[in-house]
């Protein structure tokens, strides 16, 4: 890992290393004492439903609540120090949905 020459190489090798060390299983499991996974799962479901129903006002309200704080502890550095690449899939899915919601608002 110390000798990779690009970020893409780091991602590839980091993913392989995570799999060999079993860290990919940790990422797949949403449950953890490091963050409030139930809250994140609930907010993710809510955001997705609002976006899919084109409820822009609801999305704006939802995002204003979530983006102003460390919701559910997802900024906990420990969540980002376990594997070489990424973190819990639930958190990554939440981040990706947040981006989709912001884009939905933008293109409205």
N, C-alpha and C positions, 0 to 999 in steps of 0.2 A: 504494500500500500504506500510505503514511503517513496517509492520510485515511479509512481504513475506520472504520466506527462500531461494528462488532460483531465478535466472534470468528468468527461464521458468514460474514460478508462477507470476513474475512481468509482463511478456508479456501477460499472460492470463488475469490477473486482470486489467492491464492497458488497454487492448483492450475492455474489458467489460465496464470499466469506460468511455473510449472515446465514445463508442456507447451510453451509457446512457446520457452523456453530449452533444451529438450531434457533437462531434469533428470528428467523422468518415465522416460526410458530408463535413466538412472543408477540410479534406484530399482528398476527391473525386473530389473536385472542383479545377481545375488546375489554374484558374485565381487568382491572388493575387498581391497586390502592393509591397509585400515583396521580389519579385524576378522577373526576366524577363522570365515569363513562355513561351512566344512565342518563344524566342531564344532557350530555353531548349527543347521545343517540336520540333523545326526545327532541332536542333542538334541530338536529339534522332532519328528522322526519317532518317536523313542522315547516322548516324552510323549504324542503322539497315539495311539500303539498302546496304551499303558498305560491311557489314558482310555477308549478305545473298547472295551477288554477288561474294563473295570471293575476293574482292578487298583489298588485304593485304596492298599494298602501300598506298591506300587511307585511310585505317583504321589507319595506323601508323601516317600519316599526320594529320588526324582528331584528334586522341588522343593526339598527341603532343600539339596541340593548346588548347585542353580542359583541360588537366590535369595540366597545368602550371599556372593556375589562378583560381580565384573564378568566374567561368563562370556563367553569368546570376544571380549572387548573391545567388547561392544555398548554400553558407556557412553562410548565414545570421543566427545568433543565434535565432532570433525571429521565424524562420521557425521550430525550433526544441523545442520550449518552449510552444507551444499551446496545443498539445496533449501529453498524457502520453507515447504513443508508436508511433514512426515513425514521418513522416511528409507528405507533399503532395505526393500523389501517382505518379504524374508525375516525381517528383524528385527521388523517389525510383525506378521507372521504368528506369529513366536515369542512375542511379547508377548500376542497374542490367545489363543494356545493355552494359555499360562500361566494366563490368567484363566479359561478354560474348565476347566482342571485344578483350580484352586482351588475353583471352583464345584462341580465333581464331588465333591470331598472334602467340602465344606460340606454338600451335599445328601445325602450317603451315609447 
